């Protein structure tokens, strides 16, 4: 089973969004699935656990730095990340860094994975990332907006 990463974009007033990304032995990336739900942190983390952690080998879970804010977890002074770690496992969810949140860096990362490499030995142009059709509607919409 290939290693996977979960990225979470939590929001105080809109739906939280989590995406599941994988990588194969050739270095190709796969956008496997996404969850977009307006739930409290504990319920959202439970959906992630039940849908992905039991099925995929998740090696990292990263959350937007807004998730470190006190009271963002909806349980007293606990943060969104603290509540998620309670459900998903202590220390499993970490916060993004300033560099990871940079718009310029985001655009550059998107360009990098969408770049079509020169033709392979079979004469095919191969992008670095693949989108699983059933689970990618949100990211495809976001990429169109960024472009």
Secondary structure, DSSP 4 states (H G I P E B T S, - for coil): --EEEEEEE--SSS-EEEEEEEE-TTS-EEEEEEEEE---HHHHHHHHIIIIITTSEEEEEEE-GGGGSTTTTSSTT--HHHHHHHHH-TT-EEEPPHHHH-HHHHHHHHHHHH-BPSP-TTS---BSEEE-GGG-HHHHHHHHHH-
